[in-house]
Amino acid sequence: MVTTAPPSIRLIRAGRLPYGTALELQRNLVAARSAGRIPDTLLLLEHPPTITLGARANPAHVLLPLDELQRRGVEVVVSDRGGDVTYHGPGQLVGYPILKLSQHGGDLGRYLRALEESIIRTLADYGVTSERAPGLTGVWVTGGQAKICAIGVRLSASGVTSHGFALNVSTDLSGFDQIVPCGIADRGVTSLERLLGYAPPIDAVATTLLRHVAAVFGVEIQPEDGVQLERA
């Protein structure tokens, strides 16, 4: 009996990168994936304190003046991802899948639901029950009043995904006080640390997440050491 190996996704653990550096890396990887020079790739990383404005962002959802944010050491970046305003900071597990969508069902809505499902299963392994909120993207703790994972993606003209998810593991949640998170004023944010009463190691959460990404997407994850910027 002949068995066919599942497709693979290359994993790059990029450490902590400024948002602009990660944005350049994503754009180069998208160009390389579009040209067939690299396989599907998943970036896992953290960002220093950063507020990003997505394609549909309302600037009024940034609540502090730029000079005050600069004084606090928070960078503000306009991004080409979908969605509104969000916050990134240390202790947040950020994943940027660079995937040829046609090889993963070809449907953007289905892809978003698969990202959410991977996060929901990961949280369940830590005893946290989470769910989707009707009409919203991301993952919320059960009851729907606190978001634990933001999701915002982009699809290139060649059908390659970029951007992705940001899971609050041990993030300083006060960073979200500087914005209206995702433009949703009547719901809060939370983290695994707040829910559990302790901060699980982010590398351990990443390992759990990768196992569920592999299962949900039906792929093998192939780690790669180091980061190599792919040039178009």
C-alpha positions in Angstrom: 0.0 0.0 0.0 1.4 3.4 -1.0 0.9 6.3 1.3 1.3 9.9 0.4 3.0 12.2 2.8 1.0 15.3 3.8 2.1 18.6 2.5 4.6 20.5 4.6 4.9 24.0 5.9 8.4 25.5 6.6 8.6 27.0 10.1 10.8 30.0 10.9 11.1 31.1 14.5 12.1 34.7 14.1 12.4 35.7 17.7 11.5 39.3 18.5 11.4 41.6 15.5 10.3 45.2 15.0 7.0 45.3 13.1 8.5 47.0 10.1 11.2 44.4 9.8 8.6 41.6 10.0 6.5 43.4 7.4 9.4 43.5 4.9 10.1 39.9 5.6 6.5 38.9 4.9 6.5 40.9 1.6 9.7 39.2 0.4 8.4 35.8 1.4 5.0 36.4 -0.4 6.9 37.4 -3.6 9.1 34.3 -3.3 6.1 32.0 -2.6 4.2 33.6 -5.5 7.2 32.8 -7.8 7.4 29.2 -6.5 10.9 29.8 -5.1 10.0 28.7 -1.5 7.4 26.4 0.0 4.5 27.4 2.3 6.1 29.1 5.3 5.0 30.0 8.8 6.7 32.8 10.8 6.4 32.7 14.6 7.7 35.7 16.4 7.0 38.5 19.0 7.0 42.2 18.5 8.2 45.1 20.7 5.4 47.4 21.9 3.6 48.4 18.6 0.2 49.7 17.6 -0.8 48.8 14.0 -3.6 50.2 11.9 -5.1 47.8 9.4 -6.7 48.5 6.0 -10.0 49.5 7.6 -8.6 51.2 10.7 -10.2 54.3 12.2 -7.4 56.6 13.4 -9.6 57.8 16.2 -9.3 54.3 17.7 -5.7 55.2 18.7 -6.5 57.0 22.0 -3.2 58.8 22.7 -1.2 61.3 20.7 1.7 60.0 18.7 4.2 62.0 20.8 2.9 60.4 24.0 3.1 56.9 22.5 6.6 57.7 21.4 7.5 58.8 24.9 6.2 55.4 26.1 8.3 53.5 23.6 5.3 52.4 21.5 5.7 52.5 17.7 2.7 53.2 15.5 2.7 51.5 12.1 0.2 51.6 9.2 -0.2 48.0 8.0 -1.6 46.4 4.9 -3.5 43.6 6.8 -7.2 43.5 7.2 -9.0 44.8 10.2 -8.8 47.9 12.5 -6.4 48.8 15.2 -4.5 46.3 17.4 -1.6 46.2 19.8 1.4 43.9 19.8 3.9 43.5 22.6 6.3 41.0 24.2 4.5 37.9 25.5 2.2 37.8 22.5 2.7 34.8 20.2 2.4 36.1 16.6 2.0 33.9 13.6 2.3 34.9 10.0 1.4 32.1 7.6 2.7 32.6 4.0 0.6 30.1 2.2 -0.6 29.4 -1.3 -4.3 29.5 -0.5 -5.3 27.3 -3.4 -3.4 24.5 -1.7 -5.4 24.9 1.5 -9.0 24.9 0.2 -8.9 28.1 -1.8 -11.5 29.9 0.4 -10.5 32.8 2.6 -13.3 32.4 5.0 -12.5 28.7 5.5 -8.8 29.7 6.0 -9.8 32.2 8.8 -12.0 29.6 10.5 -9.0 27.1 10.4 -6.7 29.7 12.1 -9.4 30.2 14.7 -9.8 26.5 15.2 -6.1 26.0 15.7 -6.2 28.7 18.5 -9.3 27.3 20.1 -7.7 23.8 20.3 -4.5 25.2 21.7 -6.4 27.1 24.5 -8.4 24.0 25.3 -5.1 22.2 26.1 -4.6 24.8 28.8 -8.1 24.3 30.2 -9.4 27.5 28.6 -12.7 27.3 26.8 -12.9 29.7 23.9 -15.1 30.4 20.9 -15.8 32.5 17.8 -18.1 35.5 18.1 -20.8 35.9 15.4 -19.8 38.4 12.8 -16.3 39.0 14.2 -12.9 37.5 13.4 -10.7 36.2 16.2 -11.0 34.0 19.3 -12.8 35.0 22.4 -13.0 33.4 25.8 -16.4 31.7 26.4 -19.0 34.4 27.0 -17.7 36.5 24.2 -16.7 39.5 26.3 -12.9 39.3 26.1 -10.7 38.6 23.0 -7.6 36.5 23.5 -6.5 36.2 19.9 -6.7 38.8 17.2 -6.7 37.7 13.5 -6.1 39.9 10.5 -4.9 38.7 7.1 -4.0 39.8 3.6 -4.4 37.9 0.4 -2.0 38.9 -2.5 -3.1 39.1 -6.1 -1.3 35.8 -6.6 -3.3 34.1 -3.9 -0.7 34.0 -1.1 -1.7 34.8 2.4 0.2 37.0 4.8 -0.3 38.5 8.3 -2.2 36.2 10.6 -2.8 35.9 14.4 -1.7 37.4 17.7 -2.3 35.2 20.7 -2.0 36.9 24.1 0.0 34.6 26.3 1.7 36.8 28.9 1.2 40.2 27.1 1.0 43.3 29.3 -2.6 44.0 28.7 -2.3 47.7 29.7 -1.0 48.2 26.1 -4.5 47.7 24.9 -5.7 50.7 27.0 -4.0 52.9 24.4 -6.5 51.9 21.7 -10.0 50.7 20.9 -8.9 47.1 20.2 -10.1 46.0 16.8 -12.5 49.0 16.9 -14.7 47.1 19.4 -15.4 49.4 22.3 -17.8 47.2 24.4 -15.5 44.1 24.8 -12.2 43.6 26.5 -9.1 41.7 26.0 -7.4 39.0 28.0 -4.4 36.6 28.1 -3.6 33.1 29.1 -1.6 34.6 32.1 -4.7 36.4 33.3 -7.0 33.4 32.9 -4.6 30.9 34.4 -3.0 33.0 37.1 0.5 32.2 35.8 2.4 32.7 32.6 3.0 29.6 30.6 6.3 29.7 28.6 5.6 31.1 25.2 7.7 28.4 23.6 5.6 25.7 25.1 2.4 27.5 23.9 4.0 27.7 20.4 4.8 23.9 20.5 1.1 23.2 21.3 -0.1 25.6 18.7 2.1 24.0 16.0 0.7 20.6 16.8 -2.9 21.9 16.2 -2.0 23.8 13.1 -0.6 20.6 11.6 -3.8 18.7 12.5 -6.3 21.4 11.4 -4.5 22.1 8.1 -3.4 18.5 7.4 0.3 19.4 7.1 3.7 18.6 8.6 5.6 21.4 10.2 9.3 21.5 9.1 11.4 23.7 11.4 14.2 25.8 9.9 16.9 27.5 11.9 17.6 31.1 11.4 15.9 33.7 9.2 16.8 34.4 5.6 15.2 37.4 3.9 13.8 36.3 0.6 14.3 38.8 -2.1 11.8 39.3 -4.9 
